[in-house]
């Protein structure tokens, strides 16, 4: 399980870097009709979700409370770029979160993954730590990369050919 999660994170980080390479800083908060989750919010949301699942895995929280307000579940993206860190800072925060998660995965046993999810609010959906980790670090991460792909296509920015139709 650990190797599969780690490989998914690695691949998703590559896709994310590739996608963001075509997004100019001044477009990071553009909100085309029907696509409100702009890149700045999406990156911050991924960082926030990494911390949330990291806590379930035993990682100490590392973000200040402002991340919950701006990027947590139920938060709303805004078009004012002054509300968000710069693109490179957000990408570095995603990479930092992935590194923290990766270090924790190295410490975990099969029994750790099979343990009940500590957060009882989500236990009905994700009964075990492993199920929650797999979803957040693989499916949820990929879902938001898909949103970014749609966002890029809508804003008429080019997508590198190796990303097309993947």
C-alpha positions in Angstrom: 0.0 0.0 0.0 2.8 2.5 0.9 4.6 2.0 -2.4 1.4 2.6 -4.4 0.5 5.7 -2.5 4.0 7.0 -2.7 4.1 6.4 -6.5 0.8 8.1 -7.0 2.0 11.2 -5.1 5.2 11.2 -7.2 3.3 11.0 -10.5 0.7 13.6 -9.4 3.5 16.0 -8.4 5.0 15.6 -11.8 1.6 16.3 -13.5 1.1 19.3 -11.2 4.5 20.8 -12.0 3.9 20.3 -15.7 0.5 21.9 -15.6 1.6 24.9 -13.6 4.6 25.6 -15.9 2.2 27.2 -18.4 0.3 29.3 -15.8 1.5 32.8 -15.4 1.5 34.3 -11.9 -1.1 36.9 -13.0 -3.5 34.2 -14.0 -3.4 32.1 -10.8 -6.7 33.5 -9.5 -8.6 33.8 -12.8 -12.1 32.3 -12.4 -13.6 31.4 -15.8 -17.4 30.8 -15.8 -18.2 27.4 -14.3 -14.7 26.9 -13.0 -14.3 28.7 -9.7 -11.5 26.6 -8.3 -8.6 28.5 -9.7 -5.0 27.3 -9.4 -4.1 29.3 -6.3 -7.0 27.9 -4.3 -6.5 24.4 -5.7 -2.9 24.3 -4.6 -3.7 25.7 -1.2 -6.5 23.2 -0.8 -4.1 20.3 -1.7 -1.7 21.5 1.0 -4.5 21.8 3.5 -5.7 18.3 2.6 -2.2 16.9 3.0 -2.0 18.3 6.5 -5.5 16.9 7.3 -4.6 13.4 6.3 -1.1 13.9 7.7 -2.7 14.4 11.1 -4.6 11.1 10.7 -1.3 9.4 9.9 0.4 10.9 12.9 2.2 13.9 11.4 2.3 17.1 13.6 0.3 20.0 12.0 2.6 22.5 10.3 0.2 25.1 8.7 -1.1 28.2 10.5 -4.8 28.6 11.0 -5.2 30.8 8.0 -4.9 27.8 5.7 -8.2 26.3 7.1 -10.1 29.5 6.4 -8.7 30.0 2.9 -8.4 26.5 1.7 -10.4 24.1 3.9 -13.5 22.2 3.1 -16.3 24.7 2.3 -13.9 27.6 1.6 -14.6 29.7 -1.5 -11.9 30.8 -4.0 -11.8 34.5 -4.6 -10.3 36.3 -7.7 -8.2 38.8 -5.7 -4.6 37.4 -6.0 -3.5 39.4 -2.9 -5.4 36.8 -0.8 -3.0 34.0 -1.8 0.7 33.1 -1.7 2.6 33.2 -5.0 2.5 30.2 -7.4 6.0 29.0 -6.6 5.3 29.3 -2.8 2.1 27.3 -3.2 3.8 24.6 -5.3 6.7 24.4 -2.7 4.1 24.0 0.0 2.5 21.1 -1.9 5.9 19.5 -2.3 6.7 20.0 1.4 3.4 18.4 2.4 4.1 15.5 0.1 7.6 15.1 1.7 6.1 15.1 5.2 3.6 12.5 4.2 6.3 10.4 2.6 8.4 10.4 5.7 5.5 9.3 7.8 4.5 6.6 5.3 8.1 5.1 5.8 7.4 4.8 9.5 4.0 3.1 9.2 3.2 -0.6 9.4 0.4 -2.6 7.9 -1.3 -2.5 11.2 -1.2 1.3 11.2 -3.0 1.4 7.9 -5.6 -1.1 9.1 -6.3 1.0 12.3 -9.7 2.8 12.5 -9.6 6.3 11.2 -9.0 8.6 14.2 -11.5 11.3 13.0 -14.9 9.7 13.7 -16.7 12.2 11.5 -15.3 10.5 8.4 -15.1 6.9 9.7 -18.3 5.9 8.0 -16.8 6.8 4.6 -13.2 5.8 5.4 -13.2 3.1 8.1 -9.5 2.8 8.2 -6.4 5.0 8.1 -5.3 3.3 4.9 -8.6 3.9 3.1 -8.5 7.6 4.0 -4.9 7.9 3.0 -5.4 6.2 -0.3 -8.4 8.4 -1.2 -6.9 11.8 -0.1 -3.3 11.2 -1.4 -4.3 9.5 -4.7 -8.0 10.1 -5.8 -8.5 13.6 -4.2 -5.1 14.8 -5.5 -5.9 13.4 -9.0 -9.4 15.0 -8.9 -7.9 18.4 -8.4 -5.3 17.9 -11.1 -8.2 17.1 -13.4 -9.9 20.4 -12.4 -6.6 22.3 -13.2 -6.5 20.6 -16.6 -10.0 21.8 -17.3 -9.2 25.3 -16.0 -6.1 25.5 -18.3 -8.1 24.4 -21.3 -10.8 27.0 -20.5 -8.3 29.8 -20.2 -6.7 28.9 -23.5 -3.3 28.2 -22.0 -1.3 25.4 -23.7 -1.0 22.0 -22.2 2.3 20.2 -22.8 1.8 17.5 -25.3 2.9 14.8 -22.9 -0.1 15.8 -20.7 -2.7 15.6 -23.5 -5.3 12.9 -23.2 -3.8 11.4 -20.0 
